[in-house]
Amino acid sequence: MKSIYIALTVVVLGATHLAAQAAQDVYVRIPAEGTKNPLEGDADAVKAGMGAYRVRCADCHGMDARGIRGPDITQVWARGRTDAALFGTIRHGVPNTEMPAFPAPRTSDMDIWRVLAYLKTMATPVAEASRGNGAVGERVFATNCLACHRVNGRGGRLGPDLSRIGVARTRAHMARQIRGSVPDFRTGYEPVVLTTPGGQEIQGVKKNEDLFSVQIMDTRERIQGYLREDLQGVTNVKISAMPTFGAEKLSDAELDDLLAYLTALQGPEPQAANENR
C-alpha cells in the first residue's frame, strides 16, 4: 500500500511540474521592439520549429519558405524586419489578408520563437542590391499602375492591393511579372469575359462564382452579378489582365526606379507592447 502511495505521489508531482512548465511556455507578452529571438541558433528549438512550420505554415509559404499563396519569407530579415515585429505578425496575423493570427494558449510564445529560429536558418543573409530611385519610382507607379492597383488606400481596385508587395514578393519576381514573363492569376482577380445573348462582351475580373451565377468587377470597377442562364457564355481568359511592360514601354532605368518604390511597400509595422495581453 505504501509503494502505491509513493507511486501516486510521484505521478502527481510530475504532472504538476509539467503543467507548470506548460504554463510558463504559454505566457503571452509581445516583445519590445529590438528584442532578439532568445532561441536563435538553439539546435533543439530549430528542430521543433521546423516541425511546427511544416505543419502550420508550409501550405501557404512553401516548404522552402519562398511562397505559394503566402509571400516569400526568406528575405524578411534582409529587408529590415526585426524579430519582435515578426513575432507580432505571427501572433496577431495580418488584417485583410490570408495570414491568420496564432493566439495563445494554442500557440505559446516559445512556439513562435521556435518557428522564427527555424526560419532564420533559411533567411537570405544579404539584401538584394539596391538600385533605382524610389521617389522617381512612385511617379512611374502613378503613371502606369495606380489606375488598377491601390497603395495605402489610394488607387484602383481592378488589380490586387500592393501596400505590402515589398513583403509578399521578391524584387526579381516583381521584375519578371512587370515584364510579362510571370502571369499572376490570384483568386479574385482572374480575367473573365461574359457574353450576353446579344453578343455584347463584358470584360472584368472574377470575384465569385457558383454553378448558377458569376460575380465580376467590370472595367469601371462596378461589382456585377449575372445568372449563367442569362448569358451566352463565360470565358476564363488565359492571359493576365495586367499589361506587359516591355522595354519599349518602360525602360530598364524606369523599371529599377519602380522596383525601388515597390520593394519599400511593406505595410504598417505590427505594434509591439510590453504589457501582457
HELIX and SHEET records of a PDB file:
HELIX    1   1 LYS A    2  VAL A   26  1                                  25    
HELIX    2   2 ALA A   43  ARG A   56  1                                  14    
HELIX    3   3 ALA A   58  HIS A   61  1                                   4    
HELIX    4   4 ASP A   83  HIS A   92  1                                  10    
HELIX    5   5 ASP A  109  LYS A  120  1                                  12    
HELIX    6   6 GLY A  134  ASN A  144  1                                  11    
HELIX    7   7 ILE A  165  ALA A  168  1                                   4    
HELIX    8   8 ARG A  171  ARG A  179  1                                   9    
HELIX    9   9 ARG A  228  ASP A  230  5                                   3    
HELIX   10  10 ASP A  252  THR A  263  1                                  12    
SHEET    1   A 2 ARG A 150  VAL A 151  0                                        
SHEET    2   A 2 ARG A 154  GLY A 155 -1                                        
SHEET    1   B 5 ILE A 223  LEU A 227  0                                        
SHEET    2   B 5 SER A 213  ASP A 218 -1                                        
SHEET    3   B 5 GLU A 201  GLU A 209 -1                                        
SHEET    4   B 5 GLU A 190  THR A 195 -1                                        
SHEET    5   B 5 GLY A 233  ASN A 236 -1                                        
END                                                                             
